[in-house]
Amino acid sequence: MSSPSFVPLRPYRPAGHPAQIVRDFLKVMDQRRSVRAFSPAPIPVEIIRDAIRVAGTAPSGAHKQPWRFVVVGDHAIKRAIREAAEIEERELYARRASPEWLEDLAPLGTDASKPFLEIAPYIIVVFKLVKTDPDAQGRQGKTYYTEESVGIAVGLLLAALHQAGLATLTHTPSPMGFLQKVLGRPEHERAFVVIPAGYPADGAMVPDLERKALDQICVEML
């Protein structure tokens, strides 16, 4: 076992008052909504790349970084993803989803049609790595706390894209095995979530929802 290597911490020192910085960040993030109506207007791909770099700063189990972000802008591939996703979604709404699930989805106004998968200029398909990438000898190792690690990375990705003024949606067609085939990904990568990204369409509407208050999500033992 190799000895651990350490370097001095370079702590981030915010220029303003920390409490105000957090409040300002809250004001920005409180405007974040899941959007299903996108503009086809192009966006610089470097915004997507930098947001993925942000996602890559997430902590991960044993620092295995068990994520892969596949950026799709090719229209033919986006159409193939939409067609395959809608097949699964039609099955979900017609047969797989329980009455309770469908009742919970009703306020969102969703159905099996997913045009945003073609309209948004990019879709980011996030995969979790159930094993590490093969090394030079083809050997693969374990990954740890994969769901938690990739979930944190996705949260950072959404925050970064929102900071750039882009709209997003977390789409999870069920099941998602078709994404591995459509995108030609290896066996150790498993689809985790699909994120369309772009500017919202003019006049885009979102469900009238309320977020839980602080006292509903936070328990303080001070």
GIVENHU-V48944 format. One record per pair of residues at least 6 apart in sequence whose C-alpha atoms are under 8 Angstrom apart, sorted by the first residue. I is the first residue (numbers start at 1). J is the second residue. If there is no record, write none. Layout:
BEGIN
i j
I J
I J
END
This chain:
BEGIN
i j
14 21
28 163
29 159
29 162
29 163
32 162
32 167
33 167
33 168
33 206
34 167
34 168
34 169
34 170
34 206
35 167
35 168
35 169
35 200
35 204
35 205
35 206
36 116
36 169
36 206
37 116
37 200
37 201
37 204
37 205
38 116
38 119
38 120
38 167
38 198
38 199
38 200
38 201
38 204
39 119
39 120
39 121
39 198
39 199
39 200
39 201
39 202
40 119
40 120
40 121
40 198
40 199
40 201
41 121
41 198
41 199
42 121
42 198
43 121
43 198
43 199
47 161
47 164
48 161
51 157
51 160
51 161
52 69
52 157
54 156
54 157
54 160
55 153
55 154
55 155
55 156
55 157
55 160
56 65
56 153
57 153
58 149
58 152
58 153
58 156
59 65
59 149
59 152
59 153
60 66
60 144
60 145
60 146
60 148
60 149
60 150
61 143
61 144
61 145
61 146
61 149
62 143
62 144
64 132
64 143
64 144
65 149
66 128
66 129
66 130
66 131
66 132
66 143
66 146
66 149
66 150
67 126
67 127
67 128
67 129
67 150
68 126
68 127
68 128
68 129
68 189
69 124
69 125
69 126
69 127
70 124
70 125
70 126
70 127
71 122
71 123
71 124
71 125
72 78
72 122
72 123
72 124
72 125
73 121
73 122
73 123
75 118
77 182
77 183
78 117
78 118
78 123
79 117
79 118
80 182
81 117
81 179
81 182
82 114
82 115
82 117
82 118
84 178
85 114
85 173
85 176
85 178
86 112
86 113
86 114
88 173
88 174
88 175
89 111
89 112
89 113
89 173
89 174
90 112
92 174
93 102
93 111
93 112
107 207
108 207
109 207
116 196
117 123
117 196
120 196
120 197
120 198
120 199
121 196
121 197
121 198
122 196
122 197
122 198
123 194
123 195
123 196
123 197
124 194
124 195
124 196
124 197
125 191
125 192
125 193
125 194
125 195
126 154
126 191
126 192
126 193
126 194
126 195
127 189
127 190
127 191
127 192
127 193
128 146
128 147
128 150
128 189
128 190
128 191
128 192
129 143
129 146
129 188
129 189
129 190
130 142
130 143
130 146
130 188
130 189
130 190
131 140
131 141
131 142
131 143
131 188
131 189
132 140
132 141
132 142
132 143
132 188
133 140
133 141
133 188
134 140
134 141
158 168
161 167
161 168
161 197
162 168
165 199
166 197
166 198
166 199
166 200
167 197
167 198
167 199
167 200
168 195
168 196
168 197
168 198
169 194
169 195
169 196
169 197
170 193
170 194
170 195
170 196
171 193
171 194
171 195
171 196
172 192
172 193
172 194
176 191
176 192
177 190
177 191
179 191
180 186
180 187
180 189
180 190
180 191
END
